C-alpha cells in the first residue's frame, strides 16, 4: 500500500519515495502534494503542507477521484495512516 505522508491517502499509484529517497513526482489526488516538487522546490515540510491543507478545509484535490463518502470525519480517520509510514528522503 502506498500512503501519502501528508494526508494518509492510501490510493497512490506509486510509493512517494523509493528506497533511495528519490521522489515519484506523483501528485496525491487527495491533498495535491507533488512528491519531489512541493517538498524540494517549494520548501514545504510534510507538517507545513499538512497544516496548510487542513486549515484550508481538507479540500480534495482531484474532484474526479473524490469518494462520495468524503467528509471531515473520514479525513480525520485517514490522517491516522500518516503514522504508518516513514520515507527516506535524499
PyMOL Python script that loads the backbone (N, CA, C, O; Angstrom):
from pymol import cmd

cmd.read_pdbstr("""\
ATOM      1  N   UNK A   1       0.845  -1.169   0.000  1.00  0.00           N
ATOM      2  CA  UNK A   1       0.000   0.000   0.000  1.00  0.00           C
ATOM      3  C   UNK A   1       0.893   1.236   0.000  1.00  0.00           C
ATOM      4  O   UNK A   1       1.837   1.324   0.786  1.00  0.00           O
ATOM      5  N   UNK A   2       0.597   2.185  -0.877  1.00  0.00           N
ATOM      6  CA  UNK A   2       1.344   3.431  -0.967  1.00  0.00           C
ATOM      7  C   UNK A   2       0.556   4.536  -0.272  1.00  0.00           C
ATOM      8  O   UNK A   2      -0.546   4.891  -0.692  1.00  0.00           O
ATOM      9  N   UNK A   3       1.131   5.065   0.783  1.00  0.00           N
ATOM     10  CA  UNK A   3       0.440   6.029   1.643  1.00  0.00           C
ATOM     11  C   UNK A   3       1.070   7.411   1.513  1.00  0.00           C
ATOM     12  O   UNK A   3       2.292   7.556   1.546  1.00  0.00           O
ATOM     13  N   UNK A   4       0.222   8.420   1.364  1.00  0.00           N
ATOM     14  CA  UNK A   4       0.695   9.803   1.306  1.00  0.00           C
ATOM     15  C   UNK A   4       1.178  10.236   2.693  1.00  0.00           C
ATOM     16  O   UNK A   4       0.444  10.103   3.672  1.00  0.00           O
ATOM     17  N   UNK A   5       2.406  10.753   2.783  1.00  0.00           N
ATOM     18  CA  UNK A   5       2.921  11.199   4.075  1.00  0.00           C
ATOM     19  C   UNK A   5       2.302  12.512   4.555  1.00  0.00           C
ATOM     20  O   UNK A   5       2.552  12.937   5.683  1.00  0.00           O
ATOM     21  N   UNK A   6       1.512  13.143   3.725  1.00  0.00           N
ATOM     22  CA  UNK A   6       0.853  14.397   4.092  1.00  0.00           C
ATOM     23  C   UNK A   6      -0.518  14.128   4.689  1.00  0.00           C
ATOM     24  O   UNK A   6      -0.814  14.570   5.799  1.00  0.00           O
ATOM     25  N   UNK A   7      -1.366  13.393   3.945  1.00  0.00           N
ATOM     26  CA  UNK A   7      -2.771  13.257   4.331  1.00  0.00           C
ATOM     27  C   UNK A   7      -3.197  11.829   4.667  1.00  0.00           C
ATOM     28  O   UNK A   7      -4.317  11.612   5.130  1.00  0.00           O
ATOM     29  N   UNK A   8      -2.317  10.856   4.439  1.00  0.00           N
ATOM     30  CA  UNK A   8      -2.659   9.474   4.755  1.00  0.00           C
ATOM     31  C   UNK A   8      -3.465   8.759   3.689  1.00  0.00           C
ATOM     32  O   UNK A   8      -3.931   7.642   3.913  1.00  0.00           O
ATOM     33  N   UNK A   9      -3.638   9.381   2.533  1.00  0.00           N
ATOM     34  CA  UNK A   9      -4.376   8.760   1.421  1.00  0.00           C
ATOM     35  C   UNK A   9      -3.688   7.461   1.023  1.00  0.00           C
ATOM     36  O   UNK A   9      -2.464   7.420   0.898  1.00  0.00           O
ATOM     37  N   UNK A  10      -4.461   6.409   0.823  1.00  0.00           N
ATOM     38  CA  UNK A  10      -3.879   5.080   0.576  1.00  0.00           C
ATOM     39  C   UNK A  10      -4.019   4.598  -0.866  1.00  0.00           C
ATOM     40  O   UNK A  10      -3.783   3.422  -1.143  1.00  0.00           O
ATOM     41  N   UNK A  11      -4.392   5.465  -1.769  1.00  0.00           N
ATOM     42  CA  UNK A  11      -4.618   5.022  -3.153  1.00  0.00           C
ATOM     43  C   UNK A  11      -3.613   5.592  -4.146  1.00  0.00           C
ATOM     44  O   UNK A  11      -3.937   5.790  -5.317  1.00  0.00           O
ATOM     45  N   UNK A  12      -2.407   5.854  -3.686  1.00  0.00           N
ATOM     46  CA  UNK A  12      -1.361   6.326  -4.594  1.00  0.00           C
ATOM     47  C   UNK A  12      -0.954   5.199  -5.528  1.00  0.00           C
ATOM     48  O   UNK A  12      -0.965   4.032  -5.139  1.00  0.00           O
ATOM     49  N   UNK A  13      -0.597   5.543  -6.753  1.00  0.00           N
ATOM     50  CA  UNK A  13      -0.162   4.539  -7.728  1.00  0.00           C
ATOM     51  C   UNK A  13       1.241   4.020  -7.417  1.00  0.00           C
ATOM     52  O   UNK A  13       1.545   2.848  -7.640  1.00  0.00           O
ATOM     53  N   UNK A  14       2.091   4.909  -6.899  1.00  0.00           N
ATOM     54  CA  UNK A  14       3.480   4.562  -6.604  1.00  0.00           C
ATOM     55  C   UNK A  14       3.822   5.003  -5.182  1.00  0.00           C
ATOM     56  O   UNK A  14       3.106   5.800  -4.576  1.00  0.00           O
ATOM     57  N   UNK A  15       4.906   4.482  -4.674  1.00  0.00           N
ATOM     58  CA  UNK A  15       5.407   4.980  -3.396  1.00  0.00           C
ATOM     59  C   UNK A  15       5.894   6.410  -3.620  1.00  0.00           C
ATOM     60  O   UNK A  15       6.547   6.673  -4.630  1.00  0.00           O
ATOM     61  N   UNK A  16       5.598   7.336  -2.718  1.00  0.00           N
ATOM     62  CA  UNK A  16       6.042   8.715  -2.903  1.00  0.00           C
ATOM     63  C   UNK A  16       7.559   8.852  -3.069  1.00  0.00           C
ATOM     64  O   UNK A  16       8.029   9.728  -3.796  1.00  0.00           O
ATOM     65  N   UNK A  17       8.316   7.995  -2.400  1.00  0.00           N
ATOM     66  CA  UNK A  17       9.773   7.999  -2.478  1.00  0.00           C
ATOM     67  C   UNK A  17      10.252   6.559  -2.541  1.00  0.00           C
ATOM     68  O   UNK A  17       9.714   5.690  -1.855  1.00  0.00           O
ATOM     69  N   UNK A  18      11.268   6.304  -3.368  1.00  0.00           N
ATOM     70  CA  UNK A  18      11.788   4.938  -3.448  1.00  0.00           C
ATOM     71  C   UNK A  18      12.763   4.674  -2.300  1.00  0.00           C
ATOM     72  O   UNK A  18      12.965   5.531  -1.440  1.00  0.00           O
ATOM     73  N   UNK A  19      13.357   3.499  -2.294  1.00  0.00           N
ATOM     74  CA  UNK A  19      14.239   3.106  -1.188  1.00  0.00           C
ATOM     75  C   UNK A  19      15.497   3.970  -1.096  1.00  0.00           C
ATOM     76  O   UNK A  19      16.184   3.957  -0.075  1.00  0.00           O
ATOM     77  N   UNK A  20      15.803   4.727  -2.168  1.00  0.00           N
ATOM     78  CA  UNK A  20      16.967   5.604  -2.170  1.00  0.00           C
ATOM     79  C   UNK A  20      16.593   7.058  -1.880  1.00  0.00           C
ATOM     80  O   UNK A  20      17.456   7.936  -1.867  1.00  0.00           O
ATOM     81  N   UNK A  21      15.301   7.307  -1.649  1.00  0.00           N
ATOM     82  CA  UNK A  21      14.841   8.653  -1.343  1.00  0.00           C
ATOM     83  C   UNK A  21      14.467   9.493  -2.546  1.00  0.00           C
ATOM     84  O   UNK A  21      14.189  10.685  -2.409  1.00  0.00           O
ATOM     85  N   UNK A  22      14.455   8.885  -3.729  1.00  0.00           N
ATOM     86  CA  UNK A  22      14.081   9.623  -4.926  1.00  0.00           C
ATOM     87  C   UNK A  22      12.552   9.720  -5.034  1.00  0.00           C
ATOM     88  O   UNK A  22      11.850   8.730  -4.827  1.00  0.00           O
ATOM     89  N   UNK A  23      12.045  10.908  -5.355  1.00  0.00           N
ATOM     90  CA  UNK A  23      10.597  11.104  -5.399  1.00  0.00           C
ATOM     91  C   UNK A  23       9.962  10.532  -6.661  1.00  0.00           C
ATOM     92  O   UNK A  23      10.614  10.380  -7.695  1.00  0.00           O
ATOM     93  N   UNK A  24       8.682  10.222  -6.551  1.00  0.00           N
ATOM     94  CA  UNK A  24       7.935   9.686  -7.695  1.00  0.00           C
ATOM     95  C   UNK A  24       7.386  10.792  -8.597  1.00  0.00           C
ATOM     96  O   UNK A  24       7.076  10.534  -9.760  1.00  0.00           O
ATOM     97  N   UNK A  25       7.261  12.004  -8.091  1.00  0.00           N
ATOM     98  CA  UNK A  25       6.639  13.143  -8.772  1.00  0.00           C
ATOM     99  C   UNK A  25       5.151  12.922  -9.019  1.00  0.00           C
ATOM    100  O   UNK A  25       4.532  13.656  -9.791  1.00  0.00           O
ATOM    101  N   UNK A  26       4.584  11.927  -8.374  1.00  0.00           N
ATOM    102  CA  UNK A  26       3.141  11.720  -8.427  1.00  0.00           C
ATOM    103  C   UNK A  26       2.475  12.825  -7.601  1.00  0.00           C
ATOM    104  O   UNK A  26       3.048  13.315  -6.628  1.00  0.00           O
ATOM    105  N   UNK A  27       1.285  13.203  -7.992  1.00  0.00           N
ATOM    106  CA  UNK A  27       0.502  14.184  -7.249  1.00  0.00           C
ATOM    107  C   UNK A  27      -0.604  13.435  -6.521  1.00  0.00           C
ATOM    108  O   UNK A  27      -1.364  12.690  -7.139  1.00  0.00           O
ATOM    109  N   UNK A  28      -0.696  13.630  -5.222  1.00  0.00           N
ATOM    110  CA  UNK A  28      -1.725  12.973  -4.430  1.00  0.00           C
ATOM    111  C   UNK A  28      -3.095  13.508  -4.831  1.00  0.00           C
ATOM    112  O   UNK A  28      -3.328  14.716  -4.804  1.00  0.00           O
ATOM    113  N   UNK A  29      -3.998  12.608  -5.201  1.00  0.00           N
ATOM    114  CA  UNK A  29      -5.357  13.005  -5.576  1.00  0.00           C
ATOM    115  C   UNK A  29      -6.081  13.681  -4.429  1.00  0.00           C
ATOM    116  O   UNK A  29      -6.973  14.500  -4.650  1.00  0.00           O
ATOM    117  N   UNK A  30      -5.707  13.347  -3.221  1.00  0.00           N
ATOM    118  CA  UNK A  30      -6.404  13.864  -2.052  1.00  0.00           C
ATOM    119  C   UNK A  30      -5.924  15.266  -1.659  1.00  0.00           C
ATOM    120  O   UNK A  30      -6.709  16.213  -1.691  1.00  0.00           O
ATOM    121  N   UNK A  31      -4.661  15.409  -1.293  1.00  0.00           N
ATOM    122  CA  UNK A  31      -4.171  16.696  -0.782  1.00  0.00           C
ATOM    123  C   UNK A  31      -3.477  17.550  -1.840  1.00  0.00           C
ATOM    124  O   UNK A  31      -3.265  18.742  -1.615  1.00  0.00           O
ATOM    125  N   UNK A  32      -3.117  16.972  -2.991  1.00  0.00           N
ATOM    126  CA  UNK A  32      -2.483  17.728  -4.068  1.00  0.00           C
ATOM    127  C   UNK A  32      -0.985  17.889  -3.949  1.00  0.00           C
ATOM    128  O   UNK A  32      -0.380  18.596  -4.754  1.00  0.00           O
ATOM    129  N   UNK A  33      -0.365  17.248  -2.962  1.00  0.00           N
ATOM    130  CA  UNK A  33       1.087  17.345  -2.781  1.00  0.00           C
ATOM    131  C   UNK A  33       1.793  16.574  -3.888  1.00  0.00           C
ATOM    132  O   UNK A  33       1.424  15.439  -4.188  1.00  0.00           O
ATOM    133  N   UNK A  34       2.809  17.186  -4.497  1.00  0.00           N
ATOM    134  CA  UNK A  34       3.607  16.502  -5.524  1.00  0.00           C
ATOM    135  C   UNK A  34       4.962  16.153  -4.926  1.00  0.00           C
ATOM    136  O   UNK A  34       5.750  17.041  -4.600  1.00  0.00           O
ATOM    137  N   UNK A  35       5.229  14.877  -4.784  1.00  0.00           N
ATOM    138  CA  UNK A  35       6.463  14.386  -4.181  1.00  0.00           C
ATOM    139  C   UNK A  35       7.633  14.703  -5.095  1.00  0.00           C
ATOM    140  O   UNK A  35       7.671  14.264  -6.245  1.00  0.00           O
ATOM    141  N   UNK A  36       8.589  15.468  -4.579  1.00  0.00           N
ATOM    142  CA  UNK A  36       9.746  15.874  -5.353  1.00  0.00           C
ATOM    143  C   UNK A  36       9.631  17.290  -5.877  1.00  0.00           C
ATOM    144  O   UNK A  36      10.627  17.881  -6.293  1.00  0.00           O
ATOM    145  N   UNK A  37       8.426  17.843  -5.863  1.00  0.00           N
ATOM    146  CA  UNK A  37       8.265  19.234  -6.279  1.00  0.00           C
ATOM    147  C   UNK A  37       7.926  20.103  -5.082  1.00  0.00           C
ATOM    148  O   UNK A  37       8.703  20.986  -4.716  1.00  0.00           O
ATOM    149  N   UNK A  38       6.788  19.867  -4.475  1.00  0.00           N
ATOM    150  CA  UNK A  38       6.372  20.704  -3.346  1.00  0.00           C
ATOM    151  C   UNK A  38       7.360  20.640  -2.195  1.00  0.00           C
ATOM    152  O   UNK A  38       7.583  21.641  -1.513  1.00  0.00           O
ATOM    153  N   UNK A  39       7.949  19.487  -1.971  1.00  0.00           N
ATOM    154  CA  UNK A  39       8.873  19.350  -0.854  1.00  0.00           C
ATOM    155  C   UNK A  39      10.214  20.029  -1.123  1.00  0.00           C
ATOM    156  O   UNK A  39      10.729  20.738  -0.258  1.00  0.00           O
ATOM    157  N   UNK A  40      10.780  19.825  -2.295  1.00  0.00           N
ATOM    158  CA  UNK A  40      12.094  20.379  -2.594  1.00  0.00           C
ATOM    159  C   UNK A  40      12.040  21.830  -3.057  1.00  0.00           C
ATOM    160  O   UNK A  40      12.585  22.715  -2.397  1.00  0.00           O
ATOM    161  N   UNK A  41      11.395  22.074  -4.172  1.00  0.00           N
ATOM    162  CA  UNK A  41      11.458  23.403  -4.776  1.00  0.00           C
ATOM    163  C   UNK A  41      10.619  24.446  -4.046  1.00  0.00           C
ATOM    164  O   UNK A  41      10.952  25.631  -4.068  1.00  0.00           O
ATOM    165  N   UNK A  42       9.566  24.031  -3.418  1.00  0.00           N
ATOM    166  CA  UNK A  42       8.700  24.980  -2.724  1.00  0.00           C
ATOM    167  C   UNK A  42       9.046  25.109  -1.239  1.00  0.00           C
ATOM    168  O   UNK A  42       8.550  26.011  -0.563  1.00  0.00           O
ATOM    169  N   UNK A  43       9.887  24.218  -0.734  1.00  0.00           N
ATOM    170  CA  UNK A  43      10.365  24.327   0.631  1.00  0.00           C
ATOM    171  C   UNK A  43       9.361  23.955   1.709  1.00  0.00           C
ATOM    172  O   UNK A  43       9.503  24.382   2.855  1.00  0.00           O
ATOM    173  N   UNK A  44       8.348  23.165   1.365  1.00  0.00           N
ATOM    174  CA  UNK A  44       7.370  22.733   2.365  1.00  0.00           C
ATOM    175  C   UNK A  44       7.867  21.489   3.082  1.00  0.00           C
ATOM    176  O   UNK A  44       8.394  20.571   2.452  1.00  0.00           O
ATOM    177  N   UNK A  45       7.702  21.459   4.375  1.00  0.00           N
ATOM    178  CA  UNK A  45       7.877  20.200   5.094  1.00  0.00           C
ATOM    179  C   UNK A  45       6.532  19.491   5.025  1.00  0.00           C
ATOM    180  O   UNK A  45       5.513  20.115   4.730  1.00  0.00           O
ATOM    181  N   UNK A  46       6.525  18.201   5.295  1.00  0.00           N
ATOM    182  CA  UNK A  46       5.263  17.472   5.314  1.00  0.00           C
ATOM    183  C   UNK A  46       4.299  18.121   6.307  1.00  0.00           C
ATOM    184  O   UNK A  46       3.114  18.288   6.020  1.00  0.00           O
ATOM    185  N   UNK A  47       4.817  18.478   7.458  1.00  0.00           N
ATOM    186  CA  UNK A  47       3.982  19.057   8.512  1.00  0.00           C
ATOM    187  C   UNK A  47       3.400  20.404   8.096  1.00  0.00           C
ATOM    188  O   UNK A  47       2.229  20.686   8.356  1.00  0.00           O
ATOM    189  N   UNK A  48       4.227  21.248   7.442  1.00  0.00           N
ATOM    190  CA  UNK A  48       3.747  22.553   6.981  1.00  0.00           C
ATOM    191  C   UNK A  48       2.637  22.410   5.950  1.00  0.00           C
ATOM    192  O   UNK A  48       1.610  23.085   6.025  1.00  0.00           O
ATOM    193  N   UNK A  49       2.859  21.520   4.986  1.00  0.00           N
ATOM    194  CA  UNK A  49       1.865  21.338   3.924  1.00  0.00           C
ATOM    195  C   UNK A  49       0.576  20.752   4.502  1.00  0.00           C
ATOM    196  O   UNK A  49      -0.523  21.169   4.136  1.00  0.00           O
ATOM    197  N   UNK A  50       0.721  19.788   5.403  1.00  0.00           N
ATOM    198  CA  UNK A  50      -0.455  19.177   6.035  1.00  0.00           C
ATOM    199  C   UNK A  50      -1.260  20.236   6.787  1.00  0.00           C
ATOM    200  O   UNK A  50      -2.484  20.291   6.663  1.00  0.00           O
ATOM    201  N   UNK A  51      -0.587  21.063   7.553  1.00  0.00           N
ATOM    202  CA  UNK A  51      -1.264  22.112   8.323  1.00  0.00           C
ATOM    203  C   UNK A  51      -2.001  23.080   7.395  1.00  0.00           C
ATOM    204  O   UNK A  51      -3.143  23.455   7.663  1.00  0.00           O
ATOM    205  N   UNK A  52      -1.352  23.479   6.315  1.00  0.00           N
ATOM    206  CA  UNK A  52      -1.975  24.372   5.336  1.00  0.00           C
ATOM    207  C   UNK A  52      -3.220  23.722   4.736  1.00  0.00           C
ATOM    208  O   UNK A  52      -4.267  24.360   4.627  1.00  0.00           O
ATOM    209  N   UNK A  53      -3.106  22.469   4.352  1.00  0.00           N
ATOM    210  CA  UNK A  53      -4.212  21.733   3.738  1.00  0.00           C
ATOM    211  C   UNK A  53      -5.380  21.589   4.717  1.00  0.00           C
ATOM    212  O   UNK A  53      -6.536  21.773   4.336  1.00  0.00           O
ATOM    213  N   UNK A  54      -5.086  21.266   5.956  1.00  0.00           N
ATOM    214  CA  UNK A  54      -6.135  21.148   6.978  1.00  0.00           C
ATOM    215  C   UNK A  54      -6.806  22.497   7.203  1.00  0.00           C
ATOM    216  O   UNK A  54      -8.032  22.581   7.261  1.00  0.00           O
ATOM    217  N   UNK A  55      -6.003  23.554   7.330  1.00  0.00           N
ATOM    218  CA  UNK A  55      -6.547  24.892   7.563  1.00  0.00           C
ATOM    219  C   UNK A  55      -7.418  25.379   6.412  1.00  0.00           C
ATOM    220  O   UNK A  55      -8.292  26.225   6.602  1.00  0.00           O
ATOM    221  N   UNK A  56      -7.176  24.841   5.216  1.00  0.00           N
ATOM    222  CA  UNK A  56      -7.995  25.199   4.053  1.00  0.00           C
ATOM    223  C   UNK A  56      -9.216  24.298   3.913  1.00  0.00           C
ATOM    224  O   UNK A  56      -9.927  24.367   2.912  1.00  0.00           O
ATOM    225  N   UNK A  57      -9.460  23.455   4.908  1.00  0.00           N
ATOM    226  CA  UNK A  57     -10.692  22.677   4.949  1.00  0.00           C
ATOM    227  C   UNK A  57     -10.633  21.289   4.342  1.00  0.00           C
ATOM    228  O   UNK A  57     -11.664  20.774   3.910  1.00  0.00           O
ATOM    229  N   UNK A  58      -9.469  20.665   4.295  1.00  0.00           N
ATOM    230  CA  UNK A  58      -9.329  19.293   3.776  1.00  0.00           C
ATOM    231  C   UNK A  58      -9.825  19.163   2.333  1.00  0.00           C
ATOM    232  O   UNK A  58     -10.364  18.119   1.966  1.00  0.00           O
ATOM    233  N   UNK A  59      -9.655  20.194   1.515  1.00  0.00           N
ATOM    234  CA  UNK A  59     -10.164  20.156   0.145  1.00  0.00           C
ATOM    235  C   UNK A  59      -9.549  18.990  -0.617  1.00  0.00           C
ATOM    236  O   UNK A  59      -8.328  18.833  -0.650  1.00  0.00           O
ATOM    237  N   UNK A  60     -10.399  18.175  -1.227  1.00  0.00           N
ATOM    238  CA  UNK A  60      -9.931  17.052  -2.034  1.00  0.00           C
ATOM    239  C   UNK A  60      -9.422  17.624  -3.353  1.00  0.00           C
ATOM    240  O   UNK A  60     -10.155  18.323  -4.052  1.00  0.00           O
ATOM    241  N   UNK A  61      -8.194  17.335  -3.687  1.00  0.00           N
ATOM    242  CA  UNK A  61      -7.522  17.964  -4.814  1.00  0.00           C
ATOM    243  C   UNK A  61      -8.090  17.562  -6.178  1.00  0.00           C
ATOM    244  O   UNK A  61      -8.251  18.416  -7.049  1.00  0.00           O
ATOM    245  N   UNK A  62      -8.391  16.295  -6.374  1.00  0.00           N
ATOM    246  CA  UNK A  62      -8.872  15.792  -7.659  1.00  0.00           C
ATOM    247  C   UNK A  62     -10.358  15.457  -7.545  1.00  0.00           C
ATOM    248  O   UNK A  62     -10.729  14.389  -7.058  1.00  0.00           O
ATOM    249  N   UNK A  63     -11.196  16.376  -7.998  1.00  0.00           N
ATOM    250  CA  UNK A  63     -12.653  16.196  -7.885  1.00  0.00           C
ATOM    251  C   UNK A  63     -13.142  14.879  -8.485  1.00  0.00           C
ATOM    252  O   UNK A  63     -14.092  14.285  -7.975  1.00  0.00           O
ATOM    253  N   UNK A  64     -12.508  14.421  -9.556  1.00  0.00           N
ATOM    254  CA  UNK A  64     -12.935  13.181 -10.225  1.00  0.00           C
ATOM    255  C   UNK A  64     -12.680  11.944  -9.382  1.00  0.00           C
ATOM    256  O   UNK A  64     -13.333  10.917  -9.566  1.00  0.00           O
ATOM    257  N   UNK A  65     -11.732  12.039  -8.457  1.00  0.00           N
ATOM    258  CA  UNK A  65     -11.371  10.891  -7.627  1.00  0.00           C
ATOM    259  C   UNK A  65     -11.970  10.968  -6.221  1.00  0.00           C
ATOM    260  O   UNK A  65     -11.805  10.036  -5.434  1.00  0.00           O
ATOM    261  N   UNK A  66     -12.652  12.048  -5.897  1.00  0.00           N
ATOM    262  CA  UNK A  66     -13.183  12.223  -4.547  1.00  0.00           C
ATOM    263  C   UNK A  66     -14.281  11.207  -4.261  1.00  0.00           C
ATOM    264  O   UNK A  66     -15.262  11.124  -4.999  1.00  0.00           O
ATOM    265  N   UNK A  67     -14.114  10.425  -3.179  1.00  0.00           N
ATOM    266  CA  UNK A  67     -15.149   9.454  -2.803  1.00  0.00           C
ATOM    267  C   UNK A  67     -16.450  10.158  -2.406  1.00  0.00           C
ATOM    268  O   UNK A  67     -16.431  11.272  -1.882  1.00  0.00           O
ATOM    269  N   UNK A  68     -17.559   9.503  -2.659  1.00  0.00           N
ATOM    270  CA  UNK A  68     -18.858  10.069  -2.293  1.00  0.00           C
ATOM    271  C   UNK A  68     -18.985  10.243  -0.787  1.00  0.00           C
ATOM    272  O   UNK A  68     -19.705  11.123  -0.316  1.00  0.00           O
ATOM    273  N   UNK A  69     -18.290   9.412  -0.042  1.00  0.00           N
ATOM    274  CA  UNK A  69     -18.384   9.444   1.417  1.00  0.00           C
ATOM    275  C   UNK A  69     -17.403  10.425   2.050  1.00  0.00           C
ATOM    276  O   UNK A  69     -17.211  10.391   3.266  1.00  0.00           O
ATOM    277  N   UNK A  70     -16.778  11.297   1.263  1.00  0.00           N
ATOM    278  CA  UNK A  70     -15.765  12.219   1.763  1.00  0.00           C
ATOM    279  C   UNK A  70     -16.382  13.240   2.707  1.00  0.00           C
ATOM    280  O   UNK A  70     -17.328  13.942   2.348  1.00  0.00           O
ATOM    281  N   UNK A  71     -15.842  13.317   3.913  1.00  0.00           N
ATOM    282  CA  UNK A  71     -16.274  14.320   4.884  1.00  0.00           C
ATOM    283  C   UNK A  71     -15.163  14.517   5.912  1.00  0.00           C
ATOM    284  O   UNK A  71     -14.140  13.834   5.868  1.00  0.00           O
ATOM    285  N   UNK A  72     -15.362  15.429   6.811  1.00  0.00           N
ATOM    286  CA  UNK A  72     -14.344  15.760   7.821  1.00  0.00           C
ATOM    287  C   UNK A  72     -13.977  14.550   8.676  1.00  0.00           C
ATOM    288  O   UNK A  72     -12.799  14.340   8.965  1.00  0.00           O
ATOM    289  N   UNK A  73     -14.951  13.760   9.080  1.00  0.00           N
ATOM    290  CA  UNK A  73     -14.692  12.576   9.914  1.00  0.00           C
ATOM    291  C   UNK A  73     -13.842  11.558   9.156  1.00  0.00           C
ATOM    292  O   UNK A  73     -12.927  10.962   9.725  1.00  0.00           O
ATOM    293  N   UNK A  74     -14.143  11.362   7.884  1.00  0.00           N
ATOM    294  CA  UNK A  74     -13.356  10.450   7.050  1.00  0.00           C
ATOM    295  C   UNK A  74     -11.909  10.926   6.987  1.00  0.00           C
ATOM    296  O   UNK A  74     -10.976  10.127   7.073  1.00  0.00           O
ATOM    297  N   UNK A  75     -11.735  12.239   6.834  1.00  0.00           N
ATOM    298  CA  UNK A  75     -10.392  12.799   6.728  1.00  0.00           C
ATOM    299  C   UNK A  75      -9.616  12.633   8.021  1.00  0.00           C
ATOM    300  O   UNK A  75      -8.438  12.274   7.993  1.00  0.00           O
ATOM    301  N   UNK A  76     -10.243  12.883   9.130  1.00  0.00           N
ATOM    302  CA  UNK A  76      -9.566  12.739  10.423  1.00  0.00           C
ATOM    303  C   UNK A  76      -9.109  11.297  10.617  1.00  0.00           C
ATOM    304  O   UNK A  76      -8.002  11.058  11.100  1.00  0.00           O
ATOM    305  N   UNK A  77      -9.941  10.345  10.248  1.00  0.00           N
ATOM    306  CA  UNK A  77      -9.581   8.921  10.343  1.00  0.00           C
ATOM    307  C   UNK A  77      -8.425   8.602   9.387  1.00  0.00           C
ATOM    308  O   UNK A  77      -7.498   7.878   9.751  1.00  0.00           O
ATOM    309  N   UNK A  78      -8.481   9.139   8.171  1.00  0.00           N
ATOM    310  CA  UNK A  78      -7.437   8.883   7.177  1.00  0.00           C
ATOM    311  C   UNK A  78      -6.086   9.410   7.643  1.00  0.00           C
ATOM    312  O   UNK A  78      -5.059   8.798   7.349  1.00  0.00           O
ATOM    313  N   UNK A  79      -6.059  10.520   8.355  1.00  0.00           N
ATOM    314  CA  UNK A  79      -4.801  11.095   8.834  1.00  0.00           C
ATOM    315  C   UNK A  79      -4.028  10.132   9.730  1.00  0.00           C
ATOM    316  O   UNK A  79      -2.812  10.266   9.869  1.00  0.00           O
ATOM    317  N   UNK A  80      -4.707   9.172  10.335  1.00  0.00           N
ATOM    318  CA  UNK A  80      -4.025   8.177  11.172  1.00  0.00           C
ATOM    319  C   UNK A  80      -3.021   7.361  10.361  1.00  0.00           C
ATOM    320  O   UNK A  80      -2.059   6.836  10.921  1.00  0.00           O
ATOM    321  N   UNK A  81      -3.234   7.249   9.044  1.00  0.00           N
ATOM    322  CA  UNK A  81      -2.324   6.490   8.183  1.00  0.00           C
ATOM    323  C   UNK A  81      -0.946   7.125   8.083  1.00  0.00           C
ATOM    324  O   UNK A  81       0.031   6.437   7.787  1.00  0.00           O
ATOM    325  N   UNK A  82      -0.855   8.416   8.325  1.00  0.00           N
ATOM    326  CA  UNK A  82       0.424   9.123   8.233  1.00  0.00           C
ATOM    327  C   UNK A  82       1.454   8.490   9.170  1.00  0.00           C
ATOM    328  O   UNK A  82       2.636   8.417   8.835  1.00  0.00           O
ATOM    329  N   UNK A  83       1.020   8.042  10.314  1.00  0.00           N
ATOM    330  CA  UNK A  83       1.928   7.444  11.294  1.00  0.00           C
ATOM    331  C   UNK A  83       2.377   6.040  10.926  1.00  0.00           C
ATOM    332  O   UNK A  83       3.232   5.472  11.607  1.00  0.00           O
ATOM    333  N   UNK A  84       1.823   5.469   9.871  1.00  0.00           N
ATOM    334  CA  UNK A  84       2.158   4.099   9.476  1.00  0.00           C
ATOM    335  C   UNK A  84       3.362   4.022   8.556  1.00  0.00           C
ATOM    336  O   UNK A  84       3.869   2.931   8.292  1.00  0.00           O
ATOM    337  N   UNK A  85       3.832   5.172   8.058  1.00  0.00           N
ATOM    338  CA  UNK A  85       4.930   5.142   7.100  1.00  0.00           C
ATOM    339  C   UNK A  85       6.027   6.139   7.459  1.00  0.00           C
ATOM    340  O   UNK A  85       5.773   7.188   8.050  1.00  0.00           O
ATOM    341  N   UNK A  86       7.234   5.785   7.089  1.00  0.00           N
ATOM    342  CA  UNK A  86       8.382   6.684   7.182  1.00  0.00           C
ATOM    343  C   UNK A  86       9.117   6.557   5.854  1.00  0.00           C
ATOM    344  O   UNK A  86       9.474   5.458   5.431  1.00  0.00           O
ATOM    345  N   UNK A  87       9.337   7.683   5.209  1.00  0.00           N
ATOM    346  CA  UNK A  87      10.047   7.661   3.932  1.00  0.00           C
ATOM    347  C   UNK A  87      11.441   8.231   4.102  1.00  0.00           C
ATOM    348  O   UNK A  87      11.629   9.251   4.765  1.00  0.00           O
ATOM    349  N   UNK A  88      12.411   7.572   3.505  1.00  0.00           N
ATOM    350  CA  UNK A  88      13.775   8.079   3.488  1.00  0.00           C
ATOM    351  C   UNK A  88      13.884   9.082   2.369  1.00  0.00           C
ATOM    352  O   UNK A  88      13.580   8.772   1.217  1.00  0.00           O
ATOM    353  N   UNK A  89      14.317  10.282   2.700  1.00  0.00           N
ATOM    354  CA  UNK A  89      14.471  11.311   1.692  1.00  0.00           C
ATOM    355  C   UNK A  89      15.944  11.558   1.434  1.00  0.00           C
ATOM    356  O   UNK A  89      16.774  11.443   2.335  1.00  0.00           O
ATOM    357  N   UNK A  90      16.257  11.896   0.207  1.00  0.00           N
ATOM    358  CA  UNK A  90      17.651  12.186  -0.140  1.00  0.00           C
ATOM    359  C   UNK A  90      18.148  13.388   0.603  1.00  0.00           C
ATOM    360  O   UNK A  90      19.303  13.782   0.437  1.00  0.00           O
TER     361      UNK A  90
END
""", "prot")
cmd.dss("prot")
cmd.show_as("cartoon", "prot")
cmd.util.cbc("prot")
cmd.orient("prot")
